[in-house]
Amino acid sequence: MLSKKINKKMIEPYLLVLPALILIMVFKIYPILYSVIGSFFVKAKGGIIKFAWFTNYKFLFNDPTFTNSLWVTFKLNIFITPIQIILGIAMAIYLNRNFKSVRIARTLIYIPVAINMVVASTIWNMLLSPNQGPINSIFAKFGIAPQPFLTSPNQALTLIIIICCWKGVAYWMIFLLAGLQNVSPSLYEAGKIDGTNYFQELFFITIPMMKNSLKFVIISDTMINLFLFVPVYMLTGGGPQGSTDTLMYEAYRAAFKFANYGRSYSIVTILLLITFIIIGIQMHFLKNED
């Protein structure tokens, strides 16, 4: 009887996490394995699928479209991730103070997060329309010439970065604010006794004590931005002139526009590999020290 109770107690935790594990296997692990395996196959004449080793990868690294998508993806991450984290920290510090309208301020700042990315992209597309768009109408009142915005290869990527930052900063700010609220006030009191100024408190007390929250935000934000797709799909379609053509959008286009699934799987596999490498480096430098 006792052994049955022990066995039941040992099994119960696994039963509780089983639904989550099944969902992860079906919607995460299986697609990854399917993409990796599929990247080694090509469609030959007559629609026959053949094993081709690294043929898809050889074509990719000799394709300027792929190298451009790789560079665009890195450029987006070089700007979006640091901007979101720096602004998120600044907003968290601002909202961590006690003032009368703090709840209203938090609500207003969080509004972009509550808006679906598809809806947000549609709104921004209307605002940035080069033909009688609201922003160009405001510019006209100040004598500024109409801007091409998302139809310009020189402006489109910058605007995608701005839109992604506008949408994501408040989301990551919530996690950073939670980490900031766990910092003991006694540390600041001790710092004041030692004569620390604002910047010394920020860099030697606040940020180090938020390390766990920062680690989570940096890694999660990097992953999301590497797989950026919706704003590119909704606003620019990878254009103009490939200036916003990310790896994820290139994988989508290869599969669903040209039915070149081997190419699409190869791009996704490379993107996954890049993600694992970058996250591994981040975890190495952000690891907790005793």
Buried (B, 14 or more C-beta within 10 A) or exposed (E): EEEEEEEEEEEEEEEEEEEEEEEEEEEEEEEEEEBBEBBBBBBEEEEEEEEBEEBBBEBBEEEEBBEBBBEBBBBBBEBBBEBBBEBBBEBBBBBBEEEEEEEEBBEEBBEBBEBEBEEBBBEBBEBBBBEEBEBBEEBEEEEEEBBBBBBBBEBBBBBBBBBBBBBBBBBBBBBBBEBBEEBEEEBBEEBEEEEBEEEEBBEEBBBEBBBEBBBBBBBBBBBBBBBBBBBBBBBBEBBBEBBBBBBBBBBBBBBEEEEBBBBBBBBBBBBBEBBEEBBEEBEEEBEEEE
